[in-house]
Amino acid sequence: MAEQSTSSNVNITDAVLNQSPVIKYAENVTINYTQPPSTSSSDEDDRNSMRKLMKLCISYLEIEGKLRFQGVSAKEEIPVVHPIIHEINCYDKDTVPVDERYEPKGPNELFKNKIKKEVGFQNLLDQKGKFISIVASAGSGKTVFSLRLAKAFSELQRLCIHMKLMDANYEQPLTLRQLLLENIFPGHSEEFYTACFSWMQKNTDKIVLILDGLDQAQYSLEKISPKINYNACVPVKDLVFNLCRKHFFPNSLLIITSRPHAVLYLPEPARPQVTYALGDLSLEDTEALFLAFADEDLWRKNKKSSNQMLSMCRNPLMLQMIISSNIHPSEDIGDASTPTRLFATVMENLKGSRNIRFPKTMDELVLKLQVLAFDATKNHKVVVTDEQLKDAEIDPTTVHDIIVQLHAPKRSVNCNLFEGSPTKFYFCHQTFQEHLTASYVVYGMPLEEFQDFVETSLFQEHWAVVRRFICGLLFDLESKAVSGDLQMKKEILNKYLIQQLAIISEKFMESRQKYSDDGEALRDKLFDLYACVGEGKDSSIATKAAEHFPTTLYLPQPMTLNLVPGFCFVMKHVTKQLDKLSLGSCSLDANSFHEIASVIKEMKPGQIGVMTIVDNDLQPSNIDDVIGWLKVVRDRLRMWESFIGDDGWRRDANQDERSKLQSELNNLQARLEVYVDDVTILRSQK
């Protein structure tokens, strides 16, 4: 739920340190405290130092929080939104965890089968005395989330120290006091640091430590470090390891954020007790964040034109990219209406960037990045080492200077193309790796190698996302290429794409007749190929795909937003009679259903024998979509429990909706039967 950040008149540091019996923290919220015994002057000095430290922590969070978004004025607040959070089983008992491999369905697929439950932001604030890890893919907002979390803990009167581990890659040994106090808050007296560190050791239950970006540390915690005392002067990795072991501040709450790979390799004694995975934003929070960067007209345009792009907006980085590409479209590429066009626009922006220090042109650099991305994807990798960068003739010391500039009406944000440590790097979002991989296949791979790659590898599941980008690049962006290698690559890809559609469609129909167990897997492959056709935007290919369209087809359950555009693009070209089309149990929302319905209602009268739309999440407005396609359905329409009621539960069509259906059936004077619930059938009364 999006909230506007608010300020309070309560002095938080005085509240926790003075321990007043009753404190008015916010409107209608009263917090009770137990009055402690009187303190000595030495205790009072410690309390004054701690009061100062808490103010420093809060000032640090205010500064860091604002620096995350460039061009934000004090009066122009960004709404407080949080990603969907799941508690997960990160480790399978004591077994060796799997590596963070390239996964075409997205990095969150790594924990898909390990989700325990969805939790709220408040759940994290309720934690005490544990070691918690928060994992998420690049571009999902881990750092912003950790800063918001730190601010919330501070507002709950808990001393919260937030440290970015990428800024703590110290080469020389140091003490825990230096790491947590002197290096983060420099320039204070010896007495101040001594008093604060002493208080922290005595009050470990009042401390929250947030270490952001374990994956950006240049050291590894894979090996067990020896137990050390509070005053030991040792390498940073030994201090962090002992924090994880709870050898320091045993009753404190320790939170580490990271890409999954760094957390997976923590040895058993230093593993977190609880792990949370950050997902995408909710649609409501997506809208709130979108409107912080652009106006309502652009939001309505994207919401209406493409469910696929709307789905991508639920990732904060993708949201900014989509806004930037809409506001500043490329003259050569046109509108950023597909993922291929979006990333082509962003990469064109990258090539024109002026704030990058490289001895050679950006065109040469991008070509090297394409080769690097292809090799990583081919070998199932998302992490690139410094040695691999050197092999690609890219200097690891300058890789963080590759900046993607994103411009929006209300504010502009720059992001690094690469994130990571001095020895391990990864693209700021996995889709950059996939688009660069596809670009190498299209523009850099020799023709003979391309043909072999298409024949033997491209249609494997591993290349699913890359395959869509390749189709988008060759069939859409290079649609005018009529000679040379690009034209030959188009012809090769066209041939094998249609061949795959024919093979999978035939196998799918056979599986339906034999009630085979592989029907769902074949159906999913078919819809993935439809997505490739849709990405290419080539009507001639869609016409050929439509020739192999199954006469009986049921949509995936659920039908994800990224599959809708491709399915609709192919459906527009279907001219054959269909025995059955099932949209049942697909969890279609109002927008997706409307997009599909807009295509179906343009089909020939009676072209579909039986349709099913049961168990979906439709809104009352979708009844007009159903009425619009009644003429297309010949025999039966099943539609019970297709709408979402005010209570959030699925419901049958209500009386008003049934009246509209009956009126249209009377006008059609057809034999069609509409099953509005499990016993009621509507028919034409004329």
C-alpha positions as CSV (number, residue, x, y, z in Angstrom):
1,M,0.0,0.0,0.0
2,A,1.5,3.3,-1.0
3,E,1.9,5.9,1.8
4,Q,3.2,9.4,1.8
5,S,6.1,9.8,4.2
6,T,5.1,12.0,7.2
7,S,7.1,13.9,9.8
8,S,6.5,13.7,13.5
9,N,6.9,16.4,16.2
10,V,8.2,13.7,18.6
11,N,11.9,13.8,19.4
12,I,12.7,10.1,18.9
13,T,16.1,10.2,20.5
14,D,14.8,11.9,23.6
15,A,11.9,9.4,23.8
16,V,14.1,6.3,23.9
17,L,17.0,7.7,25.9
18,N,15.1,9.8,28.5
19,Q,12.7,6.8,28.9
20,S,9.7,9.0,29.7
21,P,6.8,6.9,31.1
22,V,4.3,7.8,28.4
23,I,5.2,9.2,25.0
24,K,2.8,10.4,22.3
25,Y,4.5,9.0,19.2
26,A,1.9,9.8,16.6
27,E,-1.8,10.6,16.3
28,N,-3.8,8.1,18.3
29,V,-0.7,6.1,19.2
30,T,0.6,6.1,22.8
31,I,3.7,4.2,23.9
32,N,4.3,3.3,27.6
33,Y,7.7,3.0,29.1
34,T,9.0,1.9,32.5
35,Q,10.9,4.6,34.3
36,P,14.4,3.3,35.1
37,P,16.3,4.1,38.3
38,S,18.3,7.4,38.5
39,T,21.7,7.3,36.7
40,S,25.1,8.5,37.5
41,S,26.9,11.3,35.7
42,S,28.9,8.7,33.8
43,D,25.7,7.1,32.6
44,E,24.4,10.6,31.7
45,D,27.4,11.1,29.5
46,D,26.8,7.8,27.8
47,R,23.2,8.8,27.2
48,N,24.2,12.1,25.7
49,S,26.6,10.4,23.4
50,M,23.9,7.9,22.4
51,R,21.4,10.7,21.8
52,K,23.9,12.3,19.4
53,L,24.6,8.9,17.7
54,M,20.9,8.3,17.1
55,K,20.5,11.7,15.5
56,L,23.5,11.0,13.3
57,C,21.9,7.7,12.2
58,I,18.7,9.4,11.4
59,S,20.5,12.2,9.5
60,Y,22.5,9.6,7.5
61,L,19.2,7.8,6.5
62,E,17.6,11.1,5.4
63,I,20.6,11.9,3.2
64,E,21.1,8.5,1.8
65,G,17.3,8.1,1.1
66,K,17.2,11.4,-0.9
67,L,20.4,10.6,-2.9
68,R,18.7,7.4,-4.2
69,F,16.6,9.6,-6.5
70,Q,18.1,12.5,-8.3
71,G,16.3,15.8,-8.7
72,V,13.9,15.3,-5.7
73,S,13.1,18.4,-3.8
74,A,12.1,18.4,-0.1
75,K,8.5,19.3,-1.1
76,E,8.3,16.6,-3.8
77,E,8.2,13.3,-1.9
78,I,8.4,9.9,-3.6
79,P,5.6,7.7,-2.2
80,V,6.7,5.0,0.2
81,V,6.0,1.7,-1.6
82,H,7.2,-1.7,-0.8
83,P,7.6,-4.8,-2.9
84,I,5.7,-8.0,-2.2
85,I,7.6,-9.9,0.4
86,H,7.7,-13.7,0.9
87,E,9.3,-15.7,3.7
88,I,11.2,-18.5,2.0
89,N,13.1,-21.7,2.9
90,C,16.5,-20.5,1.6
91,Y,18.4,-23.6,2.7
92,D,17.4,-27.3,2.4
93,K,18.5,-28.4,5.9
94,D,22.3,-28.8,5.7
95,T,22.6,-29.7,2.0
96,V,24.9,-27.7,-0.3
97,P,22.8,-25.0,-1.9
98,V,22.6,-24.6,-5.6
99,D,24.4,-21.8,-7.4
100,E,22.5,-18.7,-8.6
101,R,22.2,-19.8,-12.2
102,Y,20.7,-18.1,-15.2
103,E,17.0,-18.8,-15.2
104,P,14.9,-17.7,-18.3
105,K,11.7,-17.4,-16.2
106,G,13.4,-14.8,-14.0
107,P,15.8,-14.8,-11.0
108,N,12.9,-15.2,-8.6
109,E,12.4,-18.7,-10.1
110,L,15.2,-19.8,-7.8
111,F,13.0,-19.7,-4.8
112,K,9.6,-20.4,-6.5
113,N,9.2,-23.8,-4.7
114,K,10.6,-22.5,-1.4
115,I,8.0,-19.9,-0.5
116,K,6.5,-20.4,3.0
117,K,4.1,-17.4,3.1
118,E,3.6,-13.8,2.1
119,V,4.3,-11.3,4.8
120,G,3.9,-7.6,5.3
121,F,6.5,-4.8,5.9
122,Q,5.3,-4.7,9.5
123,N,6.4,-8.4,10.0
124,L,10.0,-7.4,9.5
125,L,9.6,-4.6,12.0
126,D,8.3,-7.0,14.6
127,Q,11.5,-9.2,14.4
128,K,13.9,-9.1,17.4
129,G,17.2,-10.8,18.2
130,K,17.6,-12.7,14.9
131,F,19.8,-12.8,11.9
132,I,17.7,-12.1,8.8
133,S,18.6,-12.1,5.1
134,I,16.6,-10.2,2.4
135,V,17.3,-11.5,-1.1
136,A,16.2,-10.1,-4.4
137,S,17.3,-9.8,-8.0
138,A,19.1,-6.8,-9.4
139,G,16.9,-3.7,-10.1
140,S,14.3,-4.7,-7.5
141,G,15.1,-2.0,-5.0
142,K,17.0,-3.8,-2.3
143,T,18.9,-0.7,-1.2
144,V,15.9,1.6,-1.1
145,F,14.0,-1.1,0.8
146,S,16.8,-1.4,3.3
147,L,16.9,2.4,3.8
148,R,13.1,2.5,4.3
149,L,13.4,-0.4,6.8
150,A,16.2,1.4,8.7
151,K,14.1,4.6,8.9
152,A,11.1,2.7,10.2
153,F,13.2,1.0,12.9
154,S,14.5,4.4,13.9
155,E,11.0,5.7,14.2
156,L,10.3,2.8,16.5
157,Q,13.0,4.1,18.9
158,R,15.6,1.4,18.0
159,L,19.2,2.3,17.3
160,C,19.6,1.4,13.6
161,I,22.9,1.5,11.9
162,H,22.8,1.1,8.1
163,M,26.0,0.3,6.3
164,K,26.5,-0.3,2.5
165,L,29.0,-3.2,2.3
166,M,30.2,-1.9,-1.1
167,D,31.6,1.1,0.8
168,A,33.2,-1.1,3.4
169,N,35.7,-2.9,1.3
170,Y,38.6,-1.8,3.4
171,E,42.0,-3.4,2.7
172,Q,43.5,-2.8,6.1
173,P,42.5,-4.6,9.3
174,L,40.2,-2.6,11.6
175,T,38.1,-3.0,14.8
176,L,34.3,-3.5,15.0
177,R,34.1,0.0,16.5
178,Q,35.9,1.5,13.5
179,L,33.6,-0.4,11.1
180,L,30.3,0.5,12.6
181,L,31.0,4.0,14.2
182,E,34.2,5.7,13.2
183,N,34.1,5.0,9.5
184,I,30.4,5.7,9.1
185,F,30.3,8.7,11.4
186,P,33.8,10.2,11.3
187,G,35.2,13.3,13.0
188,H,34.0,12.8,16.6
189,S,35.9,12.5,19.9
190,E,37.4,9.4,21.4
191,E,35.1,9.8,24.3
192,F,32.1,9.8,22.0
193,Y,33.0,6.6,20.3
194,T,33.9,4.9,23.5
195,A,30.7,5.9,25.2
196,C,28.5,4.8,22.2
197,F,30.3,1.4,21.8
198,S,30.1,0.7,25.5
199,W,26.3,1.4,25.4
200,M,25.8,-0.8,22.4
201,Q,27.5,-3.7,24.1
202,K,25.3,-3.3,27.2
203,N,22.1,-2.8,25.3
204,T,22.3,-5.3,22.4
205,D,18.5,-5.8,22.4
206,K,18.0,-2.2,21.4
207,I,20.2,-2.4,18.3
208,V,19.4,-3.1,14.6
209,L,22.3,-3.5,12.2
210,I,21.5,-3.5,8.4
211,L,24.3,-4.5,6.1
212,D,23.2,-3.7,2.6
213,G,24.7,-5.6,-0.4
214,L,26.6,-8.7,0.7
215,D,27.0,-9.5,-3.0
216,Q,28.9,-6.2,-3.5
217,A,31.6,-7.1,-0.9
218,Q,34.9,-7.9,-2.5
219,Y,35.5,-10.7,0.1
220,S,33.8,-14.0,0.5
221,L,32.2,-15.5,3.7
222,E,32.3,-19.1,2.3
223,K,35.1,-20.0,4.8
224,I,34.5,-20.0,8.6
225,S,36.3,-17.2,10.4
226,P,37.7,-17.7,14.0
227,K,35.7,-16.3,16.9
228,I,37.1,-12.9,18.0
229,N,36.5,-10.3,20.7
230,Y,35.0,-6.8,20.4
231,N,38.4,-5.1,20.3
232,A,40.2,-7.3,17.8
233,C,41.7,-5.6,14.8
234,V,41.1,-8.0,11.9
235,P,40.0,-8.0,8.2
236,V,36.5,-6.8,7.4
237,K,35.3,-10.3,6.4
238,D,36.1,-11.6,9.9
239,L,34.1,-8.9,11.5
240,V,31.1,-9.5,9.2
241,F,31.3,-13.2,9.7
242,N,31.3,-12.8,13.5
243,L,28.3,-10.5,13.3
244,C,26.5,-13.3,11.3
245,R,27.5,-15.8,14.0
246,K,26.1,-13.5,16.6
247,H,29.4,-13.4,18.5
248,F,28.9,-9.6,18.6
249,F,25.7,-8.0,20.0
250,P,24.0,-11.4,20.5
251,N,20.5,-10.0,21.1
252,S,20.6,-7.4,18.3
253,L,18.6,-7.8,15.1
254,L,21.0,-8.3,12.1
255,I,19.7,-7.8,8.6
256,I,21.8,-8.5,5.5
257,T,20.5,-7.7,1.9
258,S,22.0,-9.4,-1.1
259,R,21.5,-11.0,-4.5
260,P,20.8,-14.7,-3.8
261,H,24.2,-16.1,-4.8
262,A,26.1,-14.4,-1.9
263,V,23.7,-15.7,0.7
264,L,23.5,-19.2,-0.7
265,Y,27.2,-19.8,0.0
266,L,27.2,-18.8,3.7
267,P,28.5,-21.8,5.7
268,E,26.0,-23.4,8.1
269,P,27.1,-21.7,11.3
270,A,26.7,-18.2,9.7
271,R,23.4,-18.8,7.9
272,P,20.4,-16.5,8.6
273,Q,17.6,-17.8,10.7
274,V,15.0,-16.3,8.5
275,T,15.1,-15.3,4.8
276,Y,12.8,-13.0,2.9
277,A,12.6,-12.6,-0.9
278,L,11.5,-9.4,-2.4
279,G,9.2,-9.6,-5.4
280,D,7.5,-7.1,-7.7
281,L,5.4,-4.1,-6.6
282,S,1.6,-4.5,-6.3
283,L,-0.4,-2.9,-9.1
284,E,-1.5,-0.2,-6.7
285,D,2.0,0.7,-5.6
286,T,3.2,0.5,-9.2
287,E,0.7,3.2,-10.1
288,A,1.8,5.4,-7.2
289,L,5.5,5.1,-8.1
290,F,4.8,5.6,-11.8
291,L,2.9,8.9,-11.1
292,A,5.9,10.1,-9.0
293,F,7.9,10.1,-12.3
294,A,5.3,10.8,-15.0
295,D,1.8,12.2,-15.4
296,E,-1.5,10.4,-15.4
297,D,-1.9,10.5,-19.2
298,L,1.2,8.4,-19.7
299,W,0.0,5.9,-17.0
300,R,-3.4,5.6,-18.7
301,K,-1.8,5.1,-22.1
302,N,0.4,2.3,-20.9
303,K,-2.3,0.7,-18.9
304,K,-4.6,0.7,-21.9
305,S,-2.2,-0.2,-24.6
306,S,-0.1,-3.1,-23.3
307,N,-0.6,-5.4,-20.3
308,Q,2.8,-6.8,-21.0
309,M,4.5,-3.4,-20.4
310,L,2.3,-2.8,-17.4
311,S,3.5,-6.0,-15.9
312,M,7.2,-5.0,-16.5
313,C,6.4,-1.7,-14.6
314,R,6.1,-3.6,-11.4
315,N,9.9,-3.7,-11.2
316,P,11.1,-0.2,-10.2
317,L,14.0,-0.2,-12.7
318,M,11.8,-1.4,-15.5
319,L,9.2,1.3,-14.6
320,Q,11.8,4.1,-15.0
321,M,13.0,2.6,-18.3
322,I,9.5,2.4,-19.7
323,I,8.7,6.0,-18.7
324,S,12.0,7.3,-20.2
325,S,11.5,5.4,-23.5
326,N,8.0,6.7,-23.8
327,I,9.0,10.3,-23.2
328,H,12.1,10.2,-25.4
329,P,11.4,7.6,-28.1
330,S,14.0,6.8,-30.7
331,E,13.3,8.1,-34.2
332,D,14.7,4.9,-35.7
333,I,12.9,2.5,-33.4
334,G,9.6,4.2,-32.8
335,D,7.3,3.6,-29.9
336,A,8.6,1.3,-27.1
337,S,5.6,-1.0,-27.2
338,T,7.4,-4.3,-26.8
339,P,10.3,-5.4,-24.6
340,T,12.6,-5.5,-27.7
341,R,11.8,-2.0,-28.7
342,L,12.1,-0.8,-25.1
343,F,15.6,-2.2,-24.6
344,A,16.7,-1.2,-28.1
345,T,15.7,2.4,-27.1
346,V,17.6,2.1,-23.8
347,M,20.7,0.7,-25.5
348,E,20.6,3.5,-28.1
349,N,20.5,5.9,-25.2
350,L,23.5,4.2,-23.7
351,K,25.5,4.5,-26.9
352,G,24.9,8.3,-26.8
353,S,25.8,8.8,-23.2
354,R,28.5,11.4,-22.6
355,N,29.4,10.7,-19.0
356,I,31.3,7.5,-19.6
357,R,35.1,7.4,-19.6
358,F,36.2,4.8,-22.2
359,P,39.1,5.0,-24.7
360,K,37.1,3.5,-27.5
361,T,33.6,4.3,-28.9
362,M,30.5,3.0,-27.2
363,D,29.7,0.9,-30.3
364,E,32.8,-1.1,-29.7
365,L,32.1,-1.4,-26.0
366,V,28.5,-2.6,-26.7
367,L,29.8,-5.3,-29.1
368,K,32.1,-6.6,-26.4
369,L,29.2,-6.6,-23.9
370,Q,27.1,-8.6,-26.3
371,V,29.8,-11.3,-26.6
372,L,30.2,-11.3,-22.8
373,A,26.4,-11.6,-22.2
374,F,26.1,-14.5,-24.8
375,D,28.9,-16.5,-23.1
376,A,27.3,-16.0,-19.7
377,T,23.9,-17.0,-20.8
378,K,25.2,-20.0,-22.8
379,N,27.0,-21.2,-19.6
380,H,23.9,-20.6,-17.3
381,K,25.7,-17.7,-15.5
382,V,24.4,-14.4,-14.2
383,V,27.6,-13.6,-12.3
384,V,30.6,-12.4,-14.4
385,T,34.1,-12.4,-12.9
386,D,36.8,-9.8,-13.4
387,E,38.8,-12.4,-15.4
388,Q,35.9,-12.8,-17.8
389,L,35.7,-9.0,-18.3
390,K,39.4,-9.0,-19.0
391,D,39.0,-11.8,-21.6
392,A,36.3,-9.7,-23.3
393,E,38.8,-6.7,-23.3
394,I,36.7,-4.7,-20.8
395,D,38.6,-3.1,-17.9
396,P,37.0,-4.3,-14.6
397,T,38.0,-1.0,-12.9
398,T,35.9,1.1,-15.3
399,V,32.9,-1.2,-15.7
400,H,30.9,0.7,-13.0
401,D,31.2,3.8,-15.2
402,I,28.8,2.4,-17.8
403,I,25.8,4.5,-17.0
404,V,22.2,4.1,-18.3
405,Q,20.5,7.5,-18.3
406,L,16.8,7.5,-17.7
407,H,14.9,10.7,-18.2
408,A,11.4,11.4,-17.1
409,P,9.1,14.5,-16.9
410,K,9.3,15.0,-13.1
411,R,12.8,13.7,-12.4
412,S,15.7,11.8,-14.0
413,V,17.6,8.8,-12.6
414,N,20.8,7.2,-13.7
415,C,21.7,3.6,-13.1
416,N,24.9,1.6,-13.6
417,L,24.7,-1.1,-16.2
418,F,26.7,-3.3,-13.9
419,E,26.5,-3.9,-10.2
420,G,28.8,-6.0,-8.0
421,S,32.2,-6.2,-6.4
422,P,35.7,-5.7,-7.8
423,T,35.8,-9.4,-8.6
424,K,32.2,-10.4,-9.3
425,F,29.8,-8.4,-11.5
426,Y,26.2,-8.8,-12.9
427,F,23.9,-6.7,-15.1
428,C,21.7,-4.3,-13.2
429,H,18.7,-6.3,-14.5
430,Q,18.8,-9.8,-16.0
431,T,16.9,-8.6,-19.1
432,F,19.9,-6.5,-20.1
433,Q,21.9,-9.7,-20.3
434,E,19.2,-11.3,-22.3
435,H,18.8,-8.4,-24.8
436,L,22.6,-8.1,-25.3
437,T,22.7,-11.9,-25.8
438,A,20.1,-11.7,-28.5
439,S,21.8,-8.7,-30.1
440,Y,25.0,-10.7,-30.4
441,V,23.1,-13.6,-32.1
442,V,21.5,-11.2,-34.6
443,Y,24.3,-8.7,-35.3
444,G,27.5,-10.5,-34.2
445,M,27.2,-14.2,-34.8
446,P,28.5,-15.5,-38.1
447,L,25.8,-16.8,-40.5
448,E,26.9,-20.4,-40.5
449,E,27.0,-20.5,-36.7
450,F,23.6,-18.8,-36.5
451,Q,22.0,-21.5,-38.6
452,D,23.5,-24.2,-36.4
453,F,22.4,-22.3,-33.2
454,V,18.8,-22.0,-34.5
455,E,18.7,-25.7,-35.5
456,T,20.2,-27.2,-32.3
457,S,19.7,-24.7,-29.4
458,L,17.4,-21.7,-29.9
459,F,14.1,-23.6,-29.3
460,Q,15.3,-25.1,-26.0
461,E,13.6,-23.6,-22.9
462,H,16.9,-22.2,-21.8
463,W,16.8,-19.6,-24.6
464,A,13.1,-18.7,-24.2
465,V,13.5,-15.0,-23.4
466,V,16.5,-14.6,-25.7
467,R,14.4,-16.2,-28.5
468,R,11.7,-13.6,-28.1
469,F,14.3,-10.8,-28.4
470,I,15.8,-12.3,-31.5
471,C,12.4,-12.5,-33.1
472,G,11.7,-8.9,-32.1
473,L,15.1,-7.7,-33.5
474,L,14.9,-9.6,-36.8
475,F,11.2,-9.5,-37.7
476,D,10.3,-6.1,-36.2
477,L,13.3,-3.8,-36.0
478,E,15.0,-5.2,-39.0
479,S,11.8,-5.7,-41.0
480,K,13.3,-3.5,-43.8
481,A,16.4,-5.6,-44.3
482,V,16.1,-7.3,-47.7
483,S,19.7,-8.4,-48.4
484,G,22.8,-9.6,-46.8
485,D,23.2,-11.7,-43.6
486,L,20.3,-10.1,-41.8
487,Q,17.9,-11.1,-44.5
488,M,19.2,-14.7,-44.6
489,K,19.0,-14.9,-40.8
490,K,15.3,-13.8,-41.0
491,E,14.6,-16.5,-43.5
492,I,16.3,-19.1,-41.4
493,L,14.5,-18.1,-38.3
494,N,11.2,-17.8,-40.1
495,K,11.5,-21.4,-41.4
496,Y,12.3,-23.0,-38.1
497,L,9.8,-20.9,-36.1
498,I,6.9,-22.0,-38.3
499,Q,8.3,-25.6,-38.3
500,Q,8.2,-25.6,-34.5
501,L,4.7,-24.2,-34.4
502,A,3.5,-27.0,-36.7
503,I,5.2,-29.7,-34.7
504,I,4.1,-28.5,-31.2
505,S,0.5,-27.8,-32.4
506,E,0.2,-31.4,-33.8
507,K,1.7,-32.9,-30.7
508,F,-0.6,-30.9,-28.5
509,M,-3.7,-32.0,-30.4
510,E,-2.6,-35.6,-30.1
511,S,-2.0,-35.3,-26.4
512,R,-5.6,-34.0,-26.0
513,Q,-7.0,-37.0,-27.9
514,K,-5.0,-39.4,-25.9
515,Y,-5.4,-37.5,-22.6
516,S,-1.6,-37.5,-22.3
517,D,0.2,-36.1,-19.3
518,D,2.5,-33.9,-21.5
519,G,-0.4,-31.8,-22.7
520,E,0.3,-28.8,-20.4
521,A,4.0,-28.7,-21.2
522,L,3.2,-28.7,-25.0
523,R,0.6,-26.0,-24.5
524,D,3.1,-23.8,-22.6
525,K,5.6,-24.3,-25.4
526,L,2.9,-23.3,-27.9
527,F,2.1,-20.1,-26.1
528,D,5.8,-19.2,-25.8
529,L,6.1,-19.5,-29.5
530,Y,3.0,-17.2,-29.9
531,A,4.9,-14.7,-27.7
532,C,7.8,-14.9,-30.2
533,V,5.5,-14.2,-33.1
534,G,3.9,-11.3,-31.2
535,E,7.3,-9.8,-30.4
536,G,8.2,-9.9,-34.1
537,K,5.0,-8.0,-35.2
538,D,5.1,-9.7,-38.6
539,S,1.6,-10.4,-40.0
540,S,2.9,-12.9,-42.6
541,I,4.4,-15.0,-39.8
542,A,1.3,-14.7,-37.7
543,T,-0.8,-15.9,-40.7
544,K,1.3,-19.0,-41.0
545,A,1.2,-19.5,-37.2
546,A,-2.6,-19.2,-37.4
547,E,-2.8,-22.0,-40.0
548,H,-1.4,-24.4,-37.3
549,F,-3.7,-23.1,-34.5
550,P,-5.2,-26.0,-32.6
551,T,-9.0,-26.5,-33.1
552,T,-9.3,-27.1,-29.3
553,L,-7.2,-25.0,-27.0
554,Y,-7.2,-24.0,-23.4
555,L,-5.1,-21.2,-22.0
556,P,-2.4,-21.5,-19.4
557,Q,-3.4,-21.5,-15.8
558,P,-2.7,-18.8,-14.9
559,M,-2.3,-16.8,-18.1
560,T,0.5,-14.4,-17.4
561,L,0.4,-10.9,-18.7
562,N,3.5,-11.3,-21.0
563,L,1.7,-14.1,-22.9
564,V,-1.4,-12.1,-23.7
565,P,-0.1,-9.8,-26.6
566,G,1.4,-12.7,-28.6
567,F,-1.7,-14.9,-28.2
568,C,-3.9,-12.0,-29.4
569,F,-1.6,-11.2,-32.3
570,V,-1.9,-14.8,-33.6
571,M,-5.6,-15.0,-32.9
572,K,-6.3,-12.0,-35.1
573,H,-5.2,-14.1,-38.1
574,V,-7.1,-17.3,-37.2
575,T,-9.8,-18.0,-39.9
576,K,-10.5,-21.7,-39.3
577,Q,-13.4,-23.1,-37.2
578,L,-12.5,-23.8,-33.6
579,D,-14.3,-26.5,-31.7
580,K,-13.4,-25.2,-28.2
581,L,-11.5,-22.3,-26.7
582,S,-11.2,-22.3,-22.9
583,L,-10.2,-19.2,-20.9
584,G,-11.3,-21.0,-17.7
585,S,-9.2,-20.8,-14.5
586,C,-6.7,-18.5,-16.1
587,S,-7.0,-15.8,-13.4
588,L,-7.5,-13.2,-16.1
589,D,-7.9,-9.7,-14.8
590,A,-10.2,-7.1,-16.4
591,N,-7.5,-5.6,-18.7
592,S,-6.2,-8.9,-20.0
593,F,-9.7,-10.2,-20.6
594,H,-10.6,-7.1,-22.4
595,E,-7.5,-7.4,-24.6
596,I,-8.4,-11.0,-25.6
597,A,-12.1,-10.2,-26.0
598,S,-11.4,-7.3,-28.4
599,V,-9.8,-9.9,-30.7
600,I,-12.4,-12.6,-30.4
601,K,-15.4,-10.3,-31.1
602,E,-13.9,-9.5,-34.5
603,M,-13.9,-13.2,-35.5
604,K,-16.6,-14.6,-37.8
605,P,-20.1,-15.4,-36.4
606,G,-20.2,-18.9,-35.1
607,Q,-16.5,-19.5,-35.5
608,I,-16.1,-21.0,-32.0
609,G,-18.2,-23.9,-31.0
610,V,-17.7,-23.9,-27.2
611,M,-16.2,-21.3,-24.9
612,T,-15.4,-21.4,-21.2
613,I,-14.5,-18.4,-19.0
614,V,-15.2,-19.8,-15.6
615,D,-13.0,-18.9,-12.6
616,N,-11.5,-15.6,-13.6
617,D,-11.1,-12.2,-12.0
618,L,-13.4,-10.0,-14.1
619,Q,-14.9,-6.7,-13.3
620,P,-18.6,-5.7,-14.0
621,S,-17.4,-3.7,-17.0
622,N,-16.2,-7.0,-18.7
623,I,-19.9,-8.0,-19.2
624,D,-19.8,-5.8,-22.3
625,D,-16.8,-7.8,-23.6
626,V,-18.8,-11.0,-23.1
627,I,-21.8,-9.6,-24.9
628,G,-19.6,-8.4,-27.7
629,W,-18.5,-11.9,-28.6
630,L,-21.8,-13.8,-28.2
631,K,-22.3,-13.9,-31.9
632,V,-18.9,-15.6,-32.3
633,V,-19.8,-18.6,-30.1
634,R,-22.0,-21.2,-31.7
635,D,-23.1,-23.7,-29.1
636,R,-22.2,-23.1,-25.5
637,L,-20.7,-20.5,-23.2
638,R,-19.8,-21.5,-19.7
639,M,-19.2,-18.5,-17.4
640,W,-20.0,-19.3,-13.7
641,E,-17.8,-17.7,-11.0
642,S,-16.1,-15.4,-13.5
643,F,-16.4,-12.1,-11.7
644,I,-14.8,-10.7,-8.5
645,G,-17.3,-9.5,-5.9
646,D,-17.0,-6.7,-3.5
647,D,-15.9,-9.2,-0.8
648,G,-13.0,-10.4,-3.0
649,W,-14.5,-13.7,-3.7
650,R,-15.5,-15.0,-7.2
651,R,-19.2,-14.7,-8.0
652,D,-21.6,-15.6,-10.8
653,A,-23.1,-13.0,-13.1
654,N,-25.6,-10.9,-11.1
655,Q,-29.2,-10.2,-12.2
656,D,-28.4,-7.0,-14.1
657,E,-25.6,-8.8,-16.0
658,R,-27.9,-11.7,-16.7
659,S,-30.5,-9.3,-18.1
660,K,-28.0,-7.8,-20.5
661,L,-27.0,-11.3,-21.7
662,Q,-30.6,-12.4,-22.2
663,S,-31.3,-9.2,-24.2
664,E,-28.4,-9.8,-26.5
665,L,-29.3,-13.5,-26.9
666,N,-32.8,-12.5,-27.9
667,N,-31.4,-10.1,-30.5
668,L,-29.1,-12.8,-32.0
669,Q,-31.9,-15.4,-32.1
670,A,-29.2,-18.1,-32.1
671,R,-29.1,-21.6,-30.5
672,L,-26.4,-20.5,-28.1
673,E,-26.7,-21.6,-24.5
674,V,-25.1,-19.5,-21.8
675,Y,-24.4,-21.3,-18.4
676,V,-24.4,-18.4,-15.9
677,D,-24.2,-20.8,-12.9
678,D,-24.2,-24.5,-12.3
679,V,-27.9,-24.8,-12.9
680,T,-29.1,-21.8,-14.9
681,I,-29.0,-21.7,-18.7
682,L,-29.8,-18.7,-20.7
683,R,-31.2,-19.1,-24.3
684,S,-32.7,-17.0,-26.9
685,Q,-36.5,-16.5,-26.2
686,K,-37.3,-15.7,-29.8
